[in-house]
């Protein structure tokens, strides 16, 4: 079937209406053209951007390298805050006053609330007034110090904060370098980050070095003033807080005037901060009483006590040792010895001397001067020098004769002696033919002493007696021993005379009475007494030695008032050594019992003196010491009073 074709239709034409606006043809886009100046500016910007990136990267690496260099050898903070230290030893006199320290001496750990408020206030006023405002470093303080130093033409102020000082004390060495200062700043930031201001202040007060081996305010308060830090008054706090600037130069014990001057500066700084008023500062400054310790040269005694401390007190504990030293006797000994050496001793060519004072019943050493000035010579002539005792050895020769059966009233010839060409002289003594043993010892007759030696068993027997009395020698084994040609130390000789005073018992010389280790009592050893002769023989020797002082060669040792004194003189050949060893009852207030005192005068190089014999300057010094001790004690003998 054929398809029927349909007619094609056209779309209807739109109705006529308003004509649409004809679109304008787009304007052609103009090509952007950069000028040479713009291109150069772009290159410069790109260059600086790359440079900034490079500088930032390499600068960060450099800063990291510097920090690494600063901190790689810093100590571990946990170890530094709990650092180990040398065990401390504190020596106290018989009355409790501190006379010497060794090692690192620490007191009790004190907490800030327990301390008097003026103590930390004094520290902040003089060391770091902006402590509670800065963050470890103080730019304002650094700028102020720089200006003061520049305008003054010298370095008079430092810009270190208290935190920096603490960082240096805890972690670093005293080295002066830019690297050490940078490390100090790093550690200061670390401390400020980890601790509060009060904690930092507390650590500082417990760790700061305040001279004489004392670390922390409690140790220093006990050392300088004899009290704990919790009891410090205003001027004492000012003294202590002035010490960190120069602990040695401002030490109250060695430089009381300098310490007082520095304390006045601290009080003035406290006025400026408003913590105290000017009137309070003036009153405190007028109240400063830093009395020099009575004994300046007890260093010989301290060295002697500390000499074998490790064997007597093994371990690593902090020790506090109460010693037998009597500060009053020590001060008198030092003063009288110096007066004699500076006066009649200088005119007679005497350069040195030594004195030991011991309690006969216990062996406790009450005073010891090992020379003229400990600061110039630490050699202890009382314990280390071995010299010939001369006639001071004769009591052991005569005791040997008594023990062999002789009596003080027995006769002995005093005429000349010739032993193989050796002819001892008698000085000014005129021979009487026969004299008693007591007369022979009283007037120190040499020829009679030689005969007494022979009748007592000879040099061997006298040697045995001397060694029994603690005199190890060496001694000769011939008749010259009767004239004291062996060698002794002053300390040994003083101890050997003690049995004549106490009934025949030889004490061990000792300086420690009691001990505490880390605050707990520990045994300090009991007095050792060894019987070396009978009470009867000791009493006989005592009577003979009393006769030496009352009417013999030791008359110059007799103090006024008829006080009973016993002793013996000694002089060696060419007046190279002069001795006096004597004993008497202890003056009131000095422990009771009997005091034995030994004196040696001479020169270190054995240069002869000008006619100085045991019965002259040494006997006079013995008497001067007794007279001084018999006088009333001065009112203040403590550094804190």
C-alpha positions as CSV (number, residue, x, y, z in Angstrom):
1,X,0.0,0.0,0.0
2,X,1.3,3.3,-0.9
3,X,2.3,5.7,2.0
4,X,0.4,8.8,2.2
5,X,2.7,11.8,2.4
6,X,1.9,14.3,5.1
7,X,2.4,17.9,4.5
8,X,5.5,19.5,6.3
9,X,4.6,22.1,8.9
10,X,6.8,25.1,9.8
11,X,7.2,26.4,13.3
12,X,5.0,29.2,14.1
13,X,6.7,32.5,13.9
14,X,7.0,34.4,17.2
15,X,4.7,37.0,17.8
16,X,5.9,40.4,17.2
17,X,7.0,42.2,20.5
18,X,9.6,44.6,21.7
19,X,13.0,44.1,20.2
20,X,15.8,42.6,22.4
21,X,18.9,44.7,22.8
22,X,21.6,43.7,20.5
23,X,24.8,42.5,22.3
24,X,27.9,44.5,21.8
25,X,30.8,42.6,20.6
26,X,33.5,42.0,23.3
27,X,36.4,44.3,23.3
28,X,39.7,42.6,22.5
29,X,42.0,41.7,25.6
30,X,45.1,43.7,25.7
31,X,48.4,41.8,26.3
32,X,50.1,42.5,29.8
33,X,53.4,44.0,29.4
34,X,56.0,44.2,32.4
35,X,58.6,46.8,32.5
36,X,62.2,46.0,33.2
37,X,61.9,47.7,36.6
38,X,59.1,45.4,37.5
39,X,61.0,42.4,36.4
40,X,64.0,43.4,38.5
41,X,61.7,44.0,41.6
42,X,60.2,40.5,41.2
43,X,63.6,38.9,41.0
44,X,64.7,40.8,44.1
45,X,61.6,39.7,46.0
46,X,62.1,36.1,45.0
47,X,65.8,36.3,46.1
48,X,64.9,37.7,49.5
49,X,62.2,35.1,50.0
50,X,64.6,32.3,49.2
51,X,67.2,34.0,51.4
52,X,64.7,34.3,54.3
53,X,63.9,30.6,54.0
54,X,67.6,29.6,53.9
55,X,68.4,31.9,56.8
56,X,65.5,30.5,58.8
57,X,66.5,26.9,58.1
58,X,70.2,27.3,58.7
59,X,69.6,29.7,61.6
60,X,67.4,27.1,63.3
61,X,70.1,24.5,62.7
62,X,72.7,26.9,64.1
63,X,70.6,27.6,67.2
64,X,70.0,23.9,67.7
65,X,73.8,23.3,67.3
66,X,74.6,26.0,69.8
67,X,72.0,24.6,72.3
68,X,73.4,21.2,71.8
69,X,76.9,22.5,72.4
70,X,75.8,24.2,75.6
71,X,73.8,21.3,77.0
72,X,75.7,18.2,75.9
73,X,78.0,18.2,78.9
74,X,75.7,19.7,81.5
75,X,75.3,17.5,84.5
76,X,72.1,15.6,85.0
77,X,69.7,17.8,87.0
78,X,68.4,15.0,89.1
79,X,71.9,14.1,90.2
80,X,72.9,17.7,90.8
81,X,69.9,18.4,93.0
82,X,70.7,15.3,95.0
83,X,74.5,15.6,94.7
84,X,76.9,13.7,96.9
85,X,79.4,15.7,98.9
86,X,82.4,15.3,101.0
87,X,81.6,14.2,104.5
88,X,81.8,17.2,106.9
89,X,83.7,17.3,110.2
90,X,83.0,20.0,112.7
91,X,85.2,20.4,115.7
92,X,83.8,22.0,118.8
93,X,85.7,23.3,121.8
94,X,84.8,22.1,125.3
95,X,82.1,24.8,125.6
96,X,80.5,23.9,122.3
97,X,81.9,26.7,120.2
98,X,83.0,25.7,116.7
99,X,86.8,25.9,116.3
100,X,87.3,24.2,112.9
101,X,85.6,22.5,110.1
102,X,86.7,20.1,107.4
103,X,84.9,18.9,104.2
104,X,81.5,20.2,103.3
105,X,79.7,21.3,106.5
106,X,75.9,21.3,106.2
107,X,73.4,22.2,108.8
108,X,69.8,21.1,109.0
109,X,67.5,21.6,106.0
110,X,65.4,24.7,106.8
111,X,62.1,25.6,105.3
112,X,61.2,29.1,104.3
113,X,58.3,29.5,106.7
114,X,60.5,28.5,109.6
115,X,63.1,31.2,108.9
116,X,62.8,34.7,110.2
117,X,61.3,36.9,107.5
118,X,64.3,39.3,107.6
119,X,66.7,36.6,106.4
120,X,65.3,36.1,102.8
121,X,64.4,39.8,102.7
122,X,68.1,40.6,103.3
123,X,69.1,38.2,100.6
124,X,66.8,39.7,98.0
125,X,67.6,43.3,98.9
126,X,71.3,42.9,98.4
127,X,71.4,40.2,95.6
128,X,68.2,40.3,93.5
129,X,65.5,42.8,94.1
130,X,63.5,41.8,91.0
131,X,63.6,38.1,91.9
132,X,59.9,37.7,91.9
133,X,59.4,39.6,88.6
134,X,61.9,38.1,86.2
135,X,62.0,34.7,84.6
136,X,65.6,33.7,85.3
137,X,67.3,36.5,83.4
138,X,66.7,40.1,84.3
139,X,67.3,42.4,81.3
140,X,66.6,45.5,83.4
141,X,69.1,44.4,86.0
142,X,71.7,43.6,83.3
143,X,71.2,47.0,81.7
144,X,71.4,48.8,85.1
145,X,74.6,46.9,86.0
146,X,76.1,47.7,82.5
147,X,75.3,51.4,82.9
148,X,76.8,51.6,86.5
149,X,79.9,49.7,85.4
150,X,80.4,51.9,82.3
151,X,79.8,55.2,84.0
152,X,82.0,54.2,86.9
153,X,84.8,53.0,84.7
154,X,85.1,49.7,86.5
155,X,83.1,46.5,87.2
156,X,81.3,47.2,90.4
157,X,78.0,45.5,89.8
158,X,76.9,42.2,88.3
159,X,73.7,41.4,86.4
160,X,73.3,37.8,87.5
161,X,70.0,36.9,89.1
162,X,69.6,34.8,92.2
163,X,68.4,32.0,89.8
164,X,71.6,32.3,87.8
165,X,73.7,32.1,90.9
166,X,71.8,29.0,92.0
167,X,72.3,27.4,88.6
168,X,76.0,28.1,88.8
169,X,76.2,26.7,92.4
170,X,74.2,23.6,91.6
171,X,75.3,22.6,88.2
172,X,78.3,24.5,86.9
173,X,81.9,25.4,87.7
174,X,83.3,28.8,88.7
175,X,84.9,29.1,85.2
176,X,84.6,32.6,83.7
177,X,83.7,32.3,80.0
178,X,80.9,33.2,77.6
179,X,80.0,29.5,77.2
180,X,79.7,29.0,81.0
181,X,77.5,32.2,81.2
182,X,75.3,30.8,78.4
183,X,75.0,27.5,80.2
184,X,74.1,29.4,83.3
185,X,71.2,31.1,81.4
186,X,69.9,27.8,80.1
187,X,69.9,26.3,83.5
188,X,68.3,29.4,85.0
189,X,65.4,29.0,82.6
190,X,65.2,25.3,83.5
191,X,65.0,26.1,87.2
192,X,62.4,28.8,86.7
193,X,60.3,26.3,84.7
194,X,60.5,23.5,87.3
195,X,60.3,25.3,90.6
196,X,58.3,28.1,92.2
197,X,60.0,31.3,93.4
198,X,59.7,30.2,97.0
199,X,61.2,26.8,96.2
200,X,64.1,28.4,94.4
201,X,64.7,30.7,97.4
202,X,64.6,27.7,99.8
203,X,67.0,25.7,97.7
204,X,69.4,28.7,97.5
205,X,69.3,29.3,101.3
206,X,70.1,25.6,102.0
207,X,72.9,25.3,99.4
208,X,74.7,28.7,99.2
209,X,78.3,28.6,100.3
210,X,79.0,31.0,103.2
211,X,82.6,30.5,103.9
212,X,84.8,28.3,106.2
213,X,83.4,25.2,104.6
214,X,79.7,26.0,105.6
215,X,77.0,25.3,103.0
216,X,73.6,26.8,103.8
217,X,72.4,29.3,106.3
218,X,71.9,26.8,109.1
219,X,75.4,25.6,109.0
220,X,76.7,29.1,108.8
221,X,74.5,30.3,111.7
222,X,75.8,27.5,113.9
223,X,79.4,28.1,112.8
224,X,79.6,31.8,113.2
225,X,77.0,32.5,115.9
226,X,76.4,29.1,117.7
227,X,72.7,29.2,117.0
228,X,70.4,27.6,114.4
229,X,69.2,29.7,111.5
230,X,65.7,29.9,112.9
231,X,67.0,32.1,115.7
232,X,68.9,34.6,113.7
233,X,68.3,38.2,114.6
234,X,68.3,41.1,112.1
235,X,72.0,42.0,112.1
236,X,73.1,38.4,112.1
237,X,70.9,37.8,109.0
238,X,72.5,40.8,107.4
239,X,76.0,39.4,108.1
240,X,75.2,36.0,106.6
241,X,73.4,37.4,103.5
242,X,76.4,39.7,102.8
243,X,78.7,36.7,102.6
244,X,77.8,35.3,99.1
245,X,79.7,38.2,97.5
246,X,83.0,37.1,98.9
247,X,82.7,34.3,101.5
248,X,86.5,34.2,102.3
249,X,87.2,37.9,102.4
250,X,84.1,38.7,104.5
251,X,84.4,35.7,106.8
252,X,83.2,37.0,110.3
253,X,85.7,34.8,112.1
254,X,88.8,36.1,110.2
255,X,87.6,39.5,109.1
256,X,85.0,40.8,111.6
257,X,85.4,44.4,110.6
258,X,84.8,43.6,106.9
259,X,81.8,41.4,107.7
260,X,80.3,44.2,109.8
261,X,80.8,46.7,107.0
262,X,79.1,44.5,104.5
263,X,76.2,43.8,107.0
264,X,75.7,47.6,107.1
265,X,75.4,47.6,103.3
266,X,72.8,44.9,103.5
267,X,70.8,46.8,106.1
268,X,70.9,49.9,103.8
269,X,69.6,47.8,100.9
270,X,66.7,46.5,103.1
271,X,65.8,50.2,103.8
272,X,65.8,50.9,100.1
273,X,63.4,48.0,99.5
274,X,61.1,49.2,102.3
275,X,61.4,46.0,104.3
276,X,62.8,47.9,107.4
277,X,62.9,51.5,108.4
278,X,66.0,53.6,108.6
279,X,65.8,53.6,112.4
280,X,65.6,49.8,112.5
281,X,68.6,49.6,110.2
282,X,70.6,52.1,112.4
283,X,69.7,50.2,115.6
284,X,70.7,46.9,114.0
285,X,74.0,48.3,112.7
286,X,74.8,49.6,116.2
287,X,74.1,46.2,117.6
288,X,76.6,44.3,115.5
289,X,79.0,42.6,117.8
290,X,81.3,40.2,115.9
291,X,83.8,39.3,118.5
292,X,86.9,37.6,117.2
293,X,87.2,34.0,118.5
294,X,89.4,33.9,121.6
295,X,91.8,31.5,120.0
296,X,93.3,32.5,116.7
297,X,95.8,29.7,116.3
298,X,93.9,26.5,117.4
299,X,94.7,25.2,113.9
300,X,97.5,23.1,115.3
301,X,95.2,21.4,117.8
302,X,92.6,20.9,115.0
303,X,95.2,19.3,112.7
304,X,96.3,17.0,115.4
305,X,92.7,15.8,116.2
306,X,91.9,15.4,112.5
307,X,95.2,13.5,111.7
308,X,93.9,9.9,112.2
309,X,90.2,10.6,112.0
310,X,89.6,8.0,109.3
311,X,90.8,5.1,111.4
312,X,88.9,6.2,114.5
313,X,85.6,7.1,112.7
314,X,85.4,5.0,109.5
315,X,82.5,5.7,107.1
316,X,81.2,8.8,105.3
317,X,78.9,10.3,107.9
318,X,78.9,14.0,108.9
319,X,80.8,14.2,112.2
320,X,80.5,16.7,115.0
321,X,83.3,16.2,117.5
322,X,83.3,17.8,120.9
323,X,86.9,18.3,121.8
324,X,88.8,18.9,125.1
325,X,90.1,22.3,124.0
326,X,89.5,25.0,126.6
327,X,89.3,28.3,124.6
328,X,90.2,30.4,127.5
329,X,93.4,28.4,128.2
330,X,94.2,28.4,124.5
331,X,93.8,32.1,124.2
332,X,96.0,32.7,127.2
333,X,98.7,30.4,125.9
334,X,98.7,32.1,122.5
335,X,98.8,35.6,124.0
336,X,101.5,34.9,126.5
337,X,103.7,33.0,124.1
338,X,103.5,35.8,121.5
339,X,104.2,38.4,124.2
340,X,107.3,36.5,125.3
341,X,108.6,35.9,121.8
342,X,108.0,39.5,120.7
343,X,109.7,40.9,123.8
344,X,112.5,39.2,125.8
345,X,112.5,36.2,123.4
346,X,113.4,38.5,120.4
347,X,116.2,40.1,122.4
348,X,117.6,36.6,123.2
349,X,117.4,35.2,119.7
350,X,114.3,33.0,120.3
351,X,112.4,32.5,117.1
352,X,109.8,29.9,118.0
353,X,108.0,28.2,120.8
354,X,105.5,25.5,121.6
355,X,103.1,24.9,124.5
356,X,100.9,22.0,125.5
357,X,98.5,22.0,128.4
358,X,97.0,18.6,129.4
359,X,94.7,17.3,132.2
360,X,96.8,14.8,134.1
361,X,93.9,12.5,135.2
362,X,92.4,12.0,131.7
363,X,95.1,13.0,129.1
364,X,92.7,15.5,127.6
365,X,94.7,18.3,125.9
366,X,93.3,21.6,127.0
367,X,95.5,23.8,124.9
368,X,98.1,23.5,122.2
369,X,100.3,26.0,120.4
370,X,102.6,24.4,117.8
371,X,104.4,27.6,117.1
372,X,104.2,31.3,116.9
373,X,101.7,31.8,114.1
374,X,99.7,29.0,112.4
375,X,98.9,31.2,109.4
376,X,102.6,31.4,108.6
377,X,103.7,27.9,109.5
378,X,101.4,24.9,110.0
379,X,104.3,22.7,111.2
380,X,103.4,21.6,114.7
381,X,106.4,21.9,117.0
382,X,104.5,20.3,119.8
383,X,103.8,17.0,118.0
384,X,106.1,16.8,115.1
385,X,109.4,18.2,116.2
386,X,111.8,15.8,118.0
387,X,114.3,17.6,120.1
388,X,116.7,16.8,122.9
389,X,115.0,17.4,126.3
390,X,118.1,18.1,128.3
391,X,117.6,18.0,132.0
392,X,113.9,17.7,131.6
393,X,114.6,14.0,131.1
394,X,116.3,13.6,134.5
395,X,113.0,12.7,136.4
396,X,113.0,9.3,134.5
397,X,116.6,8.7,135.5
398,X,115.9,9.4,139.1
399,X,112.6,7.4,139.1
400,X,114.6,4.4,137.8
401,X,116.9,4.8,140.8
402,X,114.0,5.0,143.2
403,X,112.5,1.8,141.7
404,X,115.9,0.2,142.1
405,X,115.8,0.8,145.8
406,X,117.2,4.2,146.4
407,X,115.4,7.0,148.3
408,X,115.2,10.8,147.8
409,X,117.3,11.3,150.9
410,X,120.1,8.9,149.9
411,X,123.5,10.5,149.2
412,X,125.3,10.8,145.9
413,X,128.6,12.4,145.0
414,X,128.5,15.6,143.0
415,X,132.2,15.8,142.1
416,X,133.7,15.7,138.6
417,X,133.1,12.7,136.4
418,X,135.4,11.4,133.7
419,X,134.1,8.6,131.5
420,X,136.5,7.9,128.7
421,X,137.3,11.5,128.2
422,X,133.7,12.7,128.6
423,X,133.5,15.2,131.5
424,X,130.0,16.7,132.0
425,X,130.0,20.1,133.6
426,X,127.8,21.5,136.4
427,X,127.4,25.1,135.3
428,X,127.5,27.4,138.3
429,X,127.0,24.6,140.8
430,X,129.8,24.3,143.4
431,X,130.6,20.8,144.4
432,X,129.7,19.9,148.0
433,X,131.1,16.4,147.9
434,X,127.9,14.5,148.8
435,X,124.3,15.6,148.3
436,X,120.9,13.9,148.4
437,X,119.1,12.6,145.4
438,X,116.5,15.3,146.0
439,X,119.2,18.0,146.0
440,X,120.7,16.6,142.9
441,X,117.4,16.9,141.0
442,X,116.4,20.2,142.6
443,X,119.6,21.9,141.4
444,X,120.0,19.8,138.2
445,X,123.5,18.7,139.1
446,X,124.8,16.8,136.0
447,X,127.6,14.8,137.6
448,X,125.3,13.6,140.3
449,X,122.7,12.6,137.6
450,X,125.3,10.5,135.8
451,X,126.0,8.6,139.1
452,X,122.3,8.2,139.8
453,X,121.9,6.7,136.3
454,X,124.6,4.1,137.0
455,X,123.2,3.2,140.4
456,X,119.7,2.8,138.9
457,X,120.9,0.2,136.4
458,X,122.5,2.3,133.7
459,X,121.3,3.6,130.4
460,X,119.4,0.4,129.5
461,X,117.2,0.6,132.6
462,X,116.5,4.3,132.1
463,X,115.6,3.6,128.5
464,X,113.1,1.0,129.7
465,X,111.6,3.5,132.1
466,X,111.3,6.2,129.4
467,X,109.6,3.9,127.0
468,X,107.3,2.6,129.7
469,X,106.3,6.3,130.2
470,X,105.5,6.7,126.5
471,X,108.8,8.2,125.3
472,X,109.8,6.0,122.3
473,X,113.2,7.7,121.7
474,X,115.5,7.2,120.1
475,X,117.8,7.3,123.2
476,X,121.5,6.7,123.5
477,X,122.7,3.7,125.4
478,X,125.4,5.5,127.3
479,X,125.8,7.8,130.2
480,X,125.0,10.9,128.2
481,X,121.3,9.8,128.5
482,X,121.4,11.2,132.1
483,X,121.7,14.7,130.6
484,X,118.8,14.2,128.1
485,X,120.6,13.6,124.8
486,X,117.7,11.5,123.4
487,X,114.8,12.9,121.4
488,X,111.2,13.6,122.4
489,X,108.2,15.5,121.3
490,X,106.7,18.1,123.6
491,X,103.4,16.3,123.7
492,X,104.9,13.0,124.6
493,X,107.0,14.6,127.4
494,X,104.0,16.4,128.9
495,X,102.0,13.1,128.9
496,X,105.1,11.3,130.5
497,X,105.0,13.9,133.4
498,X,101.3,13.2,134.1
499,X,102.0,10.0,136.2
500,X,104.0,12.1,138.7
501,X,100.9,14.3,139.2
502,X,98.1,11.6,139.2
503,X,99.6,8.8,141.3
504,X,101.5,6.8,138.6
505,X,99.0,6.4,135.7
506,X,100.1,7.2,132.1
507,X,97.2,8.8,130.1
508,X,96.9,8.6,126.4
509,X,96.9,12.2,125.0
510,X,93.5,12.7,123.5
511,X,91.5,15.6,122.0
512,X,88.0,14.2,121.3
513,X,85.6,13.9,124.2
514,X,82.4,12.9,122.4
515,X,81.2,12.4,118.9
516,X,78.0,12.5,116.8
517,X,77.7,11.0,113.3
518,X,74.8,12.3,111.2
519,X,73.3,13.6,114.5
520,X,73.5,10.3,116.4
521,X,75.9,9.7,119.3
522,X,78.8,7.4,118.5
523,X,81.6,6.0,120.7
524,X,84.5,8.4,120.9
525,X,86.8,6.1,123.0
526,X,87.3,6.0,126.7
527,X,90.4,7.6,128.5
528,X,93.2,5.1,128.5
529,X,95.2,5.0,131.7
530,X,98.2,2.6,132.2
531,X,99.9,2.2,135.5
532,X,103.6,2.8,134.9
533,X,104.8,3.2,138.5
534,X,103.6,2.8,142.1
535,X,101.7,5.6,143.9
536,X,104.5,5.8,146.4
537,X,107.2,6.4,143.8
538,X,105.0,8.9,142.0
539,X,104.4,10.8,145.2
540,X,108.2,10.8,145.9
541,X,108.9,12.2,142.5
542,X,106.2,14.8,142.9
543,X,107.8,16.1,146.1
544,X,111.2,16.2,144.4
545,X,109.7,18.2,141.5
546,X,108.0,20.6,143.9
547,X,111.5,21.2,145.4
548,X,112.8,22.1,142.0
549,X,110.3,25.0,141.8
550,X,110.4,26.2,145.4
551,X,114.2,26.3,145.8
552,X,115.9,25.0,142.7
553,X,116.5,25.6,139.0
554,X,112.7,26.2,138.4
555,X,112.1,29.0,140.9
556,X,111.0,31.4,138.1
557,X,108.0,29.2,137.5
558,X,106.6,29.8,141.0
559,X,103.5,32.1,140.8
560,X,102.8,34.6,143.6
561,X,100.5,33.5,146.4
562,X,102.3,30.3,147.4
563,X,100.5,28.1,144.9
564,X,101.9,24.6,144.9
565,X,103.7,23.9,141.6
566,X,106.0,21.0,140.6
567,X,108.2,20.8,137.5
568,X,111.6,20.5,135.9
569,X,113.8,22.6,133.7
570,X,115.8,21.5,130.7
571,X,118.6,23.1,128.6
572,X,120.6,21.5,125.7
573,X,124.1,22.2,124.6
574,X,124.8,25.8,123.4
575,X,121.3,26.8,124.5
576,X,119.7,25.3,121.4
577,X,116.6,24.1,123.3
578,X,115.1,25.4,126.5
579,X,112.3,23.4,128.3
580,X,110.0,23.6,131.3
581,X,107.4,21.0,132.2
582,X,105.4,21.5,135.3
583,X,102.0,20.7,136.9
584,X,99.6,22.3,139.4
585,X,95.9,22.2,140.3
586,X,93.6,23.5,137.6
587,X,92.3,27.0,138.2
588,X,88.6,27.3,139.1
589,X,86.3,27.0,136.0
590,X,88.7,24.8,134.0
591,X,87.5,21.3,134.7
592,X,89.2,20.6,138.0
593,X,92.0,18.0,138.4
594,X,95.6,18.8,137.7
595,X,97.0,20.5,134.7
596,X,100.4,19.5,133.2
597,X,102.0,22.2,131.0
598,X,105.1,21.8,128.8
599,X,107.0,24.6,127.2
600,X,109.7,24.5,124.5
601,X,111.6,27.5,123.2
602,X,114.2,27.5,120.4
603,X,114.7,28.0,116.7
604,X,113.7,25.7,113.8
605,X,117.2,25.6,112.4
606,X,118.7,24.8,115.9
607,X,120.5,28.2,116.0
608,X,121.8,28.8,119.6
609,X,119.9,31.3,121.8
610,X,121.6,33.9,124.0
611,X,121.9,32.1,127.4
612,X,118.2,31.0,127.4
613,X,117.9,28.1,129.9
614,X,114.9,26.2,131.0
615,X,114.9,28.1,134.3
616,X,114.6,31.5,132.6
617,X,112.2,32.2,129.8
618,X,110.3,28.9,129.7
619,X,109.8,28.9,133.5
620,X,108.7,32.6,133.3
621,X,106.2,31.7,130.6
622,X,104.8,28.9,132.7
623,X,104.2,31.4,135.6
624,X,102.7,34.0,133.2
625,X,100.2,31.5,131.9
626,X,99.2,30.5,135.5
627,X,98.8,34.1,136.5
628,X,96.6,34.9,133.5
629,X,94.4,31.9,134.2
630,X,94.0,32.9,137.8
631,X,92.5,36.2,136.8
632,X,88.7,36.5,136.3
633,X,87.5,35.4,132.8
634,X,86.4,38.2,130.4
635,X,82.7,38.5,130.0
636,X,82.2,37.5,126.4
637,X,84.0,34.6,124.9
638,X,81.5,33.5,122.2
639,X,81.3,34.9,118.7
640,X,77.5,35.2,119.0
641,X,77.5,37.3,122.1
